[in-house]
Amino acid sequence: MQDEDDERQDLERALYARPTGDDRDEALRAEAQRAEAQRAEAQRAEALRAEAQRRHLAAAAPEAQPAPRAARPARTTGEPSTAAPPTRSRLVLLGAGLLVGGLAIGAATASVIGAAAPQPSSRGPATATGTPTPRATDRFAAIVEGWAVTTDIPTGLSLISGDAEVYSPTFETTQNDRLLLTAPDATRICLALERPDGSLSAGCTGLEAFFAGDALDVVGTATGDDTPVYTRVTLRPDGSIEGGFQLVATPGPEA
């Protein structure tokens, strides 16, 4: 455990350290960037799997409940006895349904998560208790309230957004970067960072998973005033944005 902590700390220091021109430092920096990307991707994948399993269990719970049995008339003398439905068959069918559901969870994607929706009960409308939870699409609309719809969409982002609207905040960043936010198919949320040199970085996650607590990160590197710049921006479910940049100094000629 201590060795893993030491290795993680070495990678973090390499990620934010100024380059010295040494090949080993550059290799550590590349490894740190790769490890950071893998960590973020693993967190997003875990959130998607958890959300898919939660939705499947929520949808399967009403179906697993046996329907109420109607009262049977009293038997009279000589009337043949009616056999009760076999409990074993019902349990076998229920087990098969759970097995199929488990296989479906393994093949679920972000688009399936957003498209899944609970079916209305055939027993009539249920009485709501407490304060209803806002839908993910409504919460997204609240985040982009005050943002401006933009038609100047980079080519790379237009392939992601499709027909969905793309929003840009009205505030300016220190490095004159442009933040862009969109929700393709109302099932995903994507944050993009466009640098003044035209480079584009983007990250996406499921809309439900995002509002369940999975913050969205995007990082980018570019050259500003002949100096490499590393930028990181984080969008949280409450709409807050955190970010910063680091100028990466290039080593000068030796004296």
C-alpha positions in Angstrom: 0.0 0.0 0.0 2.9 2.4 0.9 4.6 1.6 -2.4 1.4 2.5 -4.3 1.0 5.8 -2.4 4.6 6.7 -3.2 4.2 5.9 -6.9 1.0 8.0 -7.1 2.7 10.9 -5.4 5.6 10.6 -7.8 3.2 10.7 -10.8 1.4 13.8 -9.4 4.7 15.6 -8.9 5.7 14.7 -12.4 2.4 16.0 -13.8 2.7 19.5 -12.4 6.5 19.8 -12.3 8.3 22.1 -14.7 10.2 20.2 -17.5 13.9 20.1 -17.2 14.6 18.6 -20.6 15.6 15.3 -19.0 14.3 12.2 -20.9 13.3 10.6 -17.6 11.3 13.6 -16.5 9.5 13.7 -19.8 8.7 10.0 -19.5 7.3 10.5 -16.0 5.2 13.4 -17.2 3.7 11.2 -20.1 3.1 8.4 -17.6 1.4 10.8 -15.2 -0.9 12.1 -17.9 -1.8 8.6 -19.0 -2.5 7.5 -15.4 -4.7 10.6 -14.8 -6.7 9.9 -17.9 -7.2 6.2 -17.0 -8.3 7.2 -13.5 -11.0 9.6 -14.8 -12.2 7.0 -17.3 -12.4 4.3 -14.6 -14.5 6.6 -12.4 -16.9 7.4 -15.3 -17.2 3.7 -16.2 -17.9 2.7 -12.5 -20.6 5.4 -12.3 -22.2 4.1 -15.5 -22.3 0.5 -14.2 -23.7 1.6 -10.9 -26.4 3.7 -12.5 -27.4 0.9 -14.9 -27.7 -1.7 -12.1 -29.8 0.7 -10.0 -32.2 1.4 -12.9 -32.5 -2.3 -13.7 -33.3 -3.2 -10.1 -35.8 -0.4 -9.8 -37.6 -1.5 -13.0 -37.5 -5.2 -12.0 -38.8 -4.7 -8.4 -42.5 -4.0 -9.4 -42.5 -7.0 -11.8 -41.2 -9.4 -9.2 -44.1 -8.7 -6.8 -46.8 -11.4 -7.1 -50.3 -10.1 -8.1 -52.9 -10.3 -5.3 -54.9 -13.5 -5.5 -58.7 -13.3 -5.7 -60.7 -14.8 -3.0 -61.8 -18.3 -3.9 -65.3 -19.5 -3.3 -65.9 -22.0 -0.5 -65.8 -25.6 -1.7 -68.9 -27.8 -1.4 -69.0 -31.5 -0.8 -68.0 -33.3 -3.9 -66.4 -30.3 -5.6 -62.9 -31.2 -7.0 -60.0 -29.5 -5.2 -58.2 -26.8 -7.3 -54.4 -27.2 -7.2 -52.4 -24.1 -6.1 -50.0 -22.7 -8.7 -46.6 -24.3 -8.2 -44.2 -22.1 -6.3 -41.2 -23.8 -7.8 -42.1 -22.7 -11.3 -42.6 -19.0 -10.2 -39.2 -19.0 -8.5 -37.5 -20.5 -11.6 -39.0 -17.9 -13.9 -38.0 -15.1 -11.5 -34.4 -16.4 -11.4 -34.3 -16.6 -15.2 -35.5 -13.0 -15.4 -32.8 -11.8 -13.1 -30.2 -13.7 -15.1 -31.2 -12.1 -18.3 -31.3 -8.7 -16.5 -27.7 -9.3 -15.3 -26.5 -9.9 -18.8 -28.2 -6.8 -20.0 -26.4 -4.7 -17.4 -23.1 -5.9 -18.7 -23.9 -4.7 -22.2 -25.4 -1.3 -21.1 -24.0 1.9 -22.5 -24.5 5.6 -21.7 -27.2 5.9 -24.3 -29.2 3.0 -22.9 -28.9 4.5 -19.4 -30.5 7.8 -20.5 -33.2 6.1 -22.6 -34.4 3.8 -19.7 -37.5 5.0 -17.9 -39.7 3.4 -15.3 -43.0 2.1 -16.6 -46.3 3.4 -15.2 -48.0 1.1 -12.8 -51.2 -0.6 -13.9 -52.7 -0.2 -10.5 -53.4 3.5 -11.0 -51.4 6.7 -10.2 -49.3 6.5 -7.1 -49.5 9.2 -4.5 -46.3 11.3 -4.5 -44.6 11.7 -1.1 -42.1 14.4 -0.2 -40.4 16.7 -2.7 -40.1 15.2 -6.2 -36.5 15.0 -7.6 -36.0 17.2 -10.6 -35.3 15.4 -13.9 -31.7 15.4 -15.2 -32.8 17.4 -18.2 -34.4 20.0 -16.0 -31.2 20.2 -13.9 -29.1 20.6 -17.1 -31.4 23.5 -18.2 -30.8 25.2 -14.8 -27.0 24.9 -15.3 -27.0 26.6 -18.7 -29.4 29.3 -17.6 -27.5 32.5 -18.2 -25.2 30.8 -20.8 -25.6 31.8 -24.4 -26.5 29.4 -27.3 -23.6 29.5 -29.8 -23.6 28.6 -33.5 -19.8 28.8 -33.8 -19.2 25.2 -33.0 -15.8 23.5 -33.6 -15.9 20.6 -36.1 -14.9 18.1 -33.5 -17.6 19.1 -31.1 -20.3 19.2 -33.8 -19.7 15.5 -34.4 -20.5 14.9 -30.7 -23.4 17.3 -30.2 -25.4 16.3 -33.3 -28.6 18.3 -33.3 -28.3 19.3 -29.6 -27.8 23.0 -28.8 -24.3 24.1 -27.7 -23.9 26.6 -24.9 -21.0 28.9 -24.0 -20.7 31.0 -20.8 -20.7 34.7 -20.9 -17.6 35.1 -18.7 -14.0 35.1 -20.0 -11.2 32.9 -18.9 -7.7 34.0 -18.1 -6.1 32.3 -21.1 -9.0 33.3 -23.4 -10.1 29.7 -23.6 -13.7 29.0 -24.7 -15.8 26.6 -22.7 -18.6 24.8 -24.5 -21.4 22.6 -23.0 -24.0 20.3 -24.7 -26.3 17.4 -23.8 -26.5 15.1 -26.9 -29.8 13.2 -27.1 -30.6 14.4 -23.5 -28.7 11.3 -22.3 -25.1 12.6 -22.1 -23.4 15.8 -21.0 -20.2 16.9 -22.7 -17.8 19.7 -21.8 -15.3 21.0 -24.3 -12.3 23.4 -24.0 -11.3 25.3 -27.1 -7.9 27.0 -27.0 -7.0 30.2 -28.9 -4.8 28.1 -31.3 -7.8 26.1 -32.4 -7.1 23.0 -30.4 -10.0 21.2 -28.8 -10.4 18.9 -25.8 -13.7 17.4 -24.7 -15.1 15.0 -22.1 -18.5 13.3 -21.8 -20.4 11.3 -19.2 -24.0 10.0 -18.7 -26.4 12.8 -17.8 -27.9 10.7 -14.9 -24.4 9.7 -13.7 -23.3 13.3 -13.7 -26.1 14.5 -11.5 -25.5 11.5 -9.3 -22.2 13.0 -8.3 -19.8 12.2 -11.2 -18.0 15.5 -11.9 -17.0 16.2 -15.5 -13.3 17.0 -16.2 -11.6 18.2 -19.3 -7.9 19.0 -19.8 -6.0 20.5 -22.7 -2.6 21.7 -23.7 -1.6 24.4 -26.2 1.1 27.0 -26.9 0.4 30.5 -25.7 2.9 33.2 -26.4 5.4 30.5 -27.4 5.0 28.9 -23.9 3.3 25.6 -23.5 0.1 25.9 -21.3 -1.6 23.0 -19.4 -5.3 23.7 -18.5 -7.8 21.7 -16.5 -11.5 22.6 -16.0 -14.0 20.7 -13.8 -17.8 21.1 -14.0 -19.7 19.9 -10.9 -23.4 18.8 -10.6 -24.3 22.0 -8.8 -23.2 24.1 -11.8 -20.0 25.3 -10.3 -16.9 25.4 -12.4 -13.3 25.1 -11.2 -10.2 25.4 -13.3 -6.7 26.6 -13.7 -3.7 26.7 -16.0 0.0 26.1 -15.7 2.7 27.6 -17.8 5.2 25.0 -18.7 8.6 26.7 -19.0 10.9 25.3 -21.7 14.6 24.8 -20.7 16.9 27.5 -22.0 20.3 27.0 -23.6 23.0 25.9 -21.3 25.6 28.5 -20.4 
